[in-house]
Amino acid sequence: MDSANIHETFMVEWMAERAAALARTADRFEQSLGAYRRLELEFEFLTWPQRRVREDELRHCRARATLHLSELIAQREANGLLRHEPIYSFYGVPDEIRARAR
């Protein structure tokens, strides 16, 4: 195999790994955002005392989704994808998570 083919093979494998890593990060964000949304929806049907009991759980879900969004943004930026609006619109990221991410 000549050096041009080795380089091309390496580049294809490298790009595939970058895409797979980005997909794993996006999946983590999607899962944590879904958990936050489910819990937020449950809150609409809870009484005030029940909400007080579960406030920490909601804060934890929000913090986790925020962390995973920050990781996704950082990974995208590392790959040259600097615009964040496509993420926000695709996933419908709530303002309270968007504002805390970075």
Summary of the structure (lengths in Angstrom):
residues: 102
radius of gyration: 18.6
end to end distance: 44.3
largest distance: 70.5
contacts: 252
relative contact order: 0.13
helix: 81%
strand: 0%
